[in-house]
């Protein structure tokens, strides 16, 4: 597996996070069409089990970040 592909795919998701996600990946991950090319390369070069693993990992990190951001906005209420 190529760590560069994982990093490049994740970087695209972060960079394009303000755009509407229209493409569906594994485990319910949605991503913008601008990230389709790096995503396709990532899927082509990695084992399907690793693709699912990194998709789950990315989703979990985003969920934790949303929870932390949400809790910060509710402090002191």
C-alpha positions as CSV (number, residue, x, y, z in Angstrom):
1,X,0.0,0.0,0.0
2,X,1.2,3.5,-0.8
3,X,0.9,5.9,2.1
4,X,1.2,8.8,-0.4
5,X,-2.1,7.7,-2.0
6,X,-3.9,7.7,1.4
7,X,-2.5,11.1,2.2
8,X,-3.3,12.6,-1.2
9,X,-6.9,11.3,-1.1
10,X,-7.4,12.6,2.5
11,X,-5.9,15.9,1.6
12,X,-8.3,16.3,-1.2
13,X,-11.2,15.6,1.1
14,X,-10.0,18.2,3.5
15,X,-9.3,20.8,0.8
16,X,-12.6,20.3,-0.9
17,X,-14.7,20.0,2.3
18,X,-16.7,23.1,1.6
19,X,-18.1,21.5,-1.6
20,X,-21.2,19.4,-1.8
21,X,-20.2,15.7,-1.5
22,X,-21.9,13.8,-4.4
23,X,-19.8,10.7,-4.8
24,X,-20.3,7.6,-2.6
25,X,-17.3,5.6,-1.2
26,X,-17.3,2.6,1.1
27,X,-18.8,2.7,4.6
28,X,-21.1,5.6,3.7
29,X,-18.3,8.1,3.1
30,X,-19.3,10.9,0.8
31,X,-16.8,13.0,-1.2
32,X,-17.0,15.8,-3.7
33,X,-16.5,15.1,-7.4
34,X,-13.3,17.1,-7.4
35,X,-11.7,14.2,-5.4
36,X,-12.8,11.5,-7.8
37,X,-9.5,11.1,-9.6
38,X,-7.3,10.8,-6.4
39,X,-10.0,8.5,-4.9
40,X,-10.0,6.2,-8.0
41,X,-6.2,6.0,-7.9
42,X,-6.4,5.2,-4.1
43,X,-9.0,2.4,-4.7
44,X,-7.0,1.0,-7.6
45,X,-3.7,0.8,-5.8
46,X,-4.9,-0.4,-2.4
47,X,-6.6,-3.6,-1.2
48,X,-10.3,-3.3,-0.7
49,X,-9.9,-4.1,3.0
50,X,-7.5,-1.2,3.4
51,X,-9.7,1.2,1.5
52,X,-12.6,0.3,4.0
53,X,-10.2,0.6,6.9
54,X,-9.0,4.1,5.9
55,X,-12.5,5.2,5.1
56,X,-13.7,4.1,8.5
57,X,-10.7,5.8,10.2
58,X,-11.4,9.1,8.3
59,X,-15.2,8.9,9.2
60,X,-14.3,8.3,12.9
61,X,-11.9,11.2,13.1
62,X,-14.5,13.5,11.5
63,X,-17.2,12.3,13.9
64,X,-15.0,13.0,16.9
65,X,-14.1,16.4,15.5
66,X,-17.8,17.3,15.0
67,X,-18.6,16.2,18.5
68,X,-15.7,18.3,19.9
69,X,-16.7,21.3,17.9
70,X,-20.4,20.8,18.9
71,X,-19.5,20.5,22.6
72,X,-17.3,23.7,22.5
73,X,-20.3,25.7,21.2
74,X,-22.5,24.5,24.0
75,X,-20.1,25.3,26.9
76,X,-21.4,27.7,29.4
77,X,-25.0,27.3,28.4
